Amino acid sequence: MKKFEMIKMLSMAIMVLFAIACSDNEDEVTSLDTDPTAADLLLSAQVDTTEDASYAIIENLYIENVDETHANVVNSFFADCALVTVTPNGDGSGSVLVDFGDSCELTNGAIVSGQVNLEYTIEQGNSRTVMYTYIDFTYNGNEVSGGGTVQRVFENENGNPQSEVNSAITIYFPEQDVTATREANRVREWIEGVGSGTWTDNAFHVTGSWDTSVSNGFMRSGEVLETLRREATCPHFVSGTLAITRNNVSGTLNYGDGVCDNIAIVTIGNQDFTIQL
């Protein structure tokens, strides 16, 4: 389905969603004058997707170029159009810069441009710190700036690598001509594909919370209620539940039972609605 048609259908569906919530669930939904519009909800979902997909570049850049325990790369996440420069400092710290030029298609099909830079400190016990920055970077046409700090844990209590991420990014969506800012604190645990040498079998568990503000006045907070699952080959979370709050209106977003699709269930009060992400 063409993107315009999908957005149109989603907009109609979610406007019906809140109309029903207003008439049937006045006890649960107390204020609808400031409810997010269909366009706001769609944009918020796009922020979720763009942020996590952009961070996947950081994850793979680190795994393939810094993490010596998982450096047996047989299938790189980065295509030939990505120029990667590794600059070690000689003491176990250093930096990695990837330059995508004006346009580069990643092996997952995403179109990116610009640069992503990460700097890593020396190992201290079971972890090291990684700082990352997006430089004139775009992901599928959306402009991403800012960055974050990662505490990279080599082995957590489950025996898996994990990243404890604190980020502050800004995303400009040219199609809607709006800018979204996102501050997030999350943990991304690498649960499958560790050490296989290919990105295609990687899977992650994501927990945490984040706040989103949009230049049109829309604000939304999200907190993971049931651990989100991200599979590297799927553009959306495949399972897990996110609590969403906008002023006096709250609900949940359920990503399903593990199937890779663009379907999610929004629950407002005692009403469930199916949406296309």
N, C-alpha and C positions, 0 to 999 in steps of 0.2 A: 504494500500500500504506500502511496506517495506520502511524504512527510506532512504536506499541507492537509491532506485528507485525514491523516491520523490525528493531527492537532485539532482539526475541526470536530471530529467525532468525540475526542476526549473532552474538549471544551463543553460540548452539549451534554455529555454524560455526567460531568461533575457539577454542572449547573443544576441538573435534575437532582443530583445527590443532595445538595444543600437545600434545595427547595423542599424535598421530602423531609429532610432533617428538621427544617423549620416548622413544618406543619404537624409532624408526628412525634417529635422528640423535644418539646419545648423545655422539659425538665432537665434533659442532659445538655442541650445546646442553648445557652441562655442569651447569646448575643450574636445575631447574624448580620448586623449592620457592618461589621468589620471582618466578616469571614473572608478567607482567601478566595479569589476568583479562580475559574478553571485555568486561566493563563498562569496565575501565580503558582498553582499546584504543579502544573506541568514544568514550569521553570525550576521549581524547587527540586523536582525529580531529576532534571537535567544537571543541576548543580551537583547532586549526589553522584551521578554517573560520571560527570566530567572530572570531579575532584578525585574519585577513586581510580579512574582510568589513567589520569595524569600521574598519580602516585605510583601506579604500576611501573612506569618508566623508571622512577627512582629505585624501586625494589629490584628490577632486573638489571639496572646499571650497577648497583652495588653487588648483586649476586655474581654477575659475570666478570666484574673487573676488580673487586676488592676482596670478596669472601673466598679465601683460598681453599676452604674446606668443601666448597660447592662449585669449584671453578672448572670442572670437567664439562665444558660446553660443547654439546654435539648439535644443538639446534638453537641458534641465537634468537632472542626477541627482536634484535635490531637488524634491519635490512641494510644492504650495501650503501644506501643513500645517507645513512647515519655515520658521521665521522666522530669516533670516540677517541679522546686523548686522555691518557692516564699520566698523572704527574706525581710520583712518589716523593716524599720529603727525606727519605733515608732513615727515618726513625720509627717507621710503622704507620705514619700518618701520610696524608696526601690529598689529592683532588682528582675528580673525574669529570670531564666536560664532554657532552654529546651535542654535536651541531647537526641539525636537521636541514639546514639551508632554507630555501624558500618553500619547499614542499618535499615531504618524504612519507612514503607509505610504510607503516610498521607491518610486521608479519601477522599481526592480528587484524589488519585491514584499516586501521585508523590512519587518518592523514594529519601529519603534524608539521610544524615549522618552528624556526628559532632554535634556542639552546636551553639545555638543562644542565646545571652545575651542582655537583655535590662535593663536600669536603668532609673527610673522615679523620678522627683522632686516633691515637694509638689505643691498642687494646688495654683495658683495665679490668682484670678479672674475667668475668663472664660477659662483658659487653664493651661496646665502644659507641661514641657519639657521632652522628652523621648530620650535617647541615645541608639543606638543599635550597636552590633558588631557580625559579623559572625566569628566563631572559628572553623578552620578545617572543614568547612561546604561544603557539596556538594548537588546540586539539580539536580536530574536526571543525575548523573555522571559528572556534570560540577562543578568545584571548585570555590566557591564564597568566597571572603575575603573583608575586609573593613567594612564599616558601614555608619552611618549617624546620624543626629539629627532631631527630629520631634517636631514641636510645635503642640501639640494636643489641638485643639479647641473643647470645649464641645458642643457648639451650634453656628453655623455660622448665617449669615443673612437670610438663608433659614430655619433655625431651625434644621439643620443637624450637626452631628459631622463631623469634617474634620481634616486631617493631612497635615501640611505644612512641606514638607520633603526636606532636603538638604543632599545629599548622595554622597559618593565617594567610589566606589567598583571596584574590579578587578575580572574578570571571566576567568578561564582557561578552554578551550575546548580541551580535550584530543584527540578527534577524528580528529580535524583539526590541533592539536598541535600549537595553537595560544592563545594569551592572549589579552583580551580586557579590557580597563579601561573606566569607565563611571562616569562622574560627572553630577549630575542632580539636578534641582530645580523644584519641582512640588507640586501641591495641589491635594489631594485625598479626595473627598467629599463622605461620606457614605449616599447614597440617598434612599436605599431600604433595608429592613430587620432589621432596627434598633430596638433593644430590643426584637426580636422574640425568641432569645435563640438558634438559629441554624444558622450555617454559610451558608447553602445551598441557602438561599433566599437573600443573600447580593449582593448588586450592588453598584458600585462606579463610579463617574465622575472624570476624571483625566485631569488636564491641566498643562502647564509648558513647560520646555525646557531642553535639555541635549546634552552633547558632548561625542562622543565615539572615542577612539583611539585604534587601533589594532596593535599588534606587527609586522604584515607584512607591515605596513606603511599606511594602510587604515584609513581614518578619516571621521567621519560623524557627522553633527549636526542635531538635530531634534527639532521642535517646534510645539506645538499643535495649529492647526488653528481652528478646530471644536472639541469641547469637546469629549474626548475618553470615551467610556463606557466599564467598566469591570464588568462582572458578575462572581461571585465566582465559579460557576460550569463550566465555559468555559475557556479553556487554552489560548484564544486569546481575544484581544479587539473585541467587536462585532459591534462597530460603531465609527464614528469620523474620523477626517482627520489630518494627521501629515505632516508638511513641512519638507523635507529632502534636505540637501545641502552637496555636496562633491566638493570642489574646485569651478570650474566654472559651474558645473552641478547642477541644482536644479530641484525639482519636488515635487510631493505630493504622499502620501500613504493613501488611503481611505479604512477603515476597513469594510465598508458596512452599512447596514440599520437595524442592530439589530439581525441578525441571527447568531447563534454560528456555525462558520465554519472556515476553514483555508484559505479562499479566500480573497484576497485584490486586489485593483486596483491601479497600479502605473501610474501616469501621468507625461510624459516628454514632454514639449512643448504642442502641440495639439494632441499628441498621447496617447491613453489609452491602458494599457496592464493588463491582468489578471494574477496574480501569486498565487502560493500556498506557504503559510508561513511555 
